[in-house]
Amino acid sequence: MKNFLIIGILSVMGLQLSAQSITDQKIILEKVIAHITFVEYAHTNSFGDLELVLLDNGIVPYNLALSCFGNPVVFIKEEDLQDENIQAYLKFNTIDYSSDMMVIINFEYRVVGEVKIHERLRFEKLVNGWELKETISL
């Protein structure tokens, strides 16, 4: 019985953290990716293709099929960055879905350990979809 109570509490907490639908989350994250000019800092894989590497810190759900440069976004754990020789990656620090009509995202893009881009974006849901309303460089 105790296990069911814990699972129930965690489920409710998960719903609060992710109030947006998977579709909305995907749309918003695609807009973040489209907003940033990664090409000058892009990671090149072993085949010579440009790819966007996303640090898997549990903030972005795995079931979102995101893409950049015509290739799927690659999710990688922090402990695997060095082993995989990843020089450039995107890291979402926070994604605040606390409102059905607004999302605030804090992210950074690192190249060889140095932060090249660090921004906070505010999106609002309008009648015609999600729109970027504010960009703050941090």
ABEGO torsion letter per residue (X at the ends): XAAAAAAAAAAAAAAAABABBAAAAAAAAAAAAAABBAAAABBBBAAGBBBBBBBBAGABBAABBBBBGGBBBBBBBAAAAAAAGBABBBBBABBBAABAABBBBBBBBBBGGBBABBBBBBBBBBAAEBBBABBBBX
